[in-house]
Amino acid sequence: MSAIDTLTHQHRHCDEGFAACEAAVRQQDWEAARAALTVFCQDMEGHFTIEEQALFPAFESASGQRMGPTRIMRMEHQDMRELMEDMQEALLSQHADAFLGLNDTLLILMQQHNMKEENILYPMCAELLPDMAALISQDCHV
């Protein structure tokens, strides 16, 4: 599996966890929703860590671009982290409407973010980083 395939697979894996959490909230199965959200947030953070600590610094070093696409991706990661925290709070209070509103916002952000990474950033990384697969496999656990 190529590095791009690995990272894309991580996106899809996170999408599945996201859907499981949403389904549990819609059924008002709060215990299942909490468990699914915990796993989803851990998987997302694991993916962010691979990018922020391995892939992005290597890309920035190879390209000389520190204020370009990786800066935007980091900002979006932070936005997603904040939404996930808000979702956890809504879930703790069992406020389904608040959770689902945040869920919809996160879904749109994730879709847009993943498209940018998969169609623009990852191919740029693959072109500049011949060792991209080894780079991400060091921390790859999702």
N, C-alpha and C positions, 0 to 999 in steps of 0.2 A: 504494500500500500504506500503510495507516495505521501509526502509530507502534507500536501494540499488535501489529499483524500483523508488523511488522519484528522486534520483540523476540521474539515467539513463534517466528518463523522461525529466529531465532538459536538458540533453545532446541532446536528440532528438528534444526538443523544440527549442534549439539554432540552431540545424542543419536546421530546417525548416526556421528560420529567415535568416540564411546564404544563403540558396537556393533562397529565395525570393529576396534578395539583388542582387545576381548574375544574376538572370533572368531579373531584372529591368535594370541592367547595359548592359546586352546583347541586350536589346531592346532600349538602350539609353534613357530610361525614368529616367532622372537624379533626378527629384523630388521624384519619388517613390523609387529610389535607396537610396537617402539620408535618407528618412524616414525609410526604411527597415534597413539600416546600423545603424542608431541611435538606433532602438529597439534591433537589434542584439547585439550591443556593450553593451547596458544596461543589457540585459539578461545575457550575458557572464560575465560581471562584478558582477552581482548579484550572479551568481553561484560561481565564484571565491571567493567572499566574504564569502559565507557559508563555503566553504572548508577551506580557509585560516584563518578565525577568529573563527570558531567553530570546524569543523571536524579534521583538521590537528593538532591543538594544543592538542586536546583530545587524538588523536592517539599517538602523540609524548610522552605525559605524561604517557599513559598506557603502551606503548611499550619500552620507554626509547630510542627510535630512533629519534634523531633530525637531523641526517645527512643522513637518508635513503630515502625512497620513497617520503616522503612529500617534502623534499628539491628539488628533481628532478621535482615534480609536480609544485612547486612554480616557479622554473626556467622556466618551459614550459609555465606557466601562463604569466610570464613576456614576453617571446618571442611572445606569442599570442597578448598581449596588444600592443606591438610594431608594429606587423603586422597590427593590427586593426587601429592604428594611421596612419600608412602609407597608408592604404586603404582609410581612410577618406581624406587624402591629395590628393590622386589620384582622388577620387570622386569629390572633390571641383574643381579640374582643368578639370574635365570631360575627363580624360585620361583613356579610357576604357581598352586599352592594358596593361597599368601599373597596373590598378586595378585588372584585371583578372589574371595577373601573380602573384600578391600578394595573390589573392583569392585562386589560386591553391596551393601555399605554405602553406597558413593557413589551407586549407582543409586537406592536408596530415598530418600536425602537429596535428590538432584536432582529426583526426581518430586514429592516433597512441596514442595520449594522452588519449583519451576516452577508448581505449582498455585496456591500463595499469590500469586506474582507475577502470573500470568495472570488469575486470578479476583478478586483483591482489589487489589493494589498498582497494577498497570497501569491498571485502570479509574479508580482514585482519582487517579492522575497525569493521565490524559486529561481528567478533569473539572476539575482545578485548573490545568493547564498547557496553555493554548491553543496554545502553540508547541512542544508535545512532539515533534512530528515533526522540526522544525528542530533542536531540542536534541539529539536522539540521532543525527541524520544527520551532525552535525559530526564525530563519532568513529566512525561506523558502518562497519565493514569486515568483518564476519563474514557 
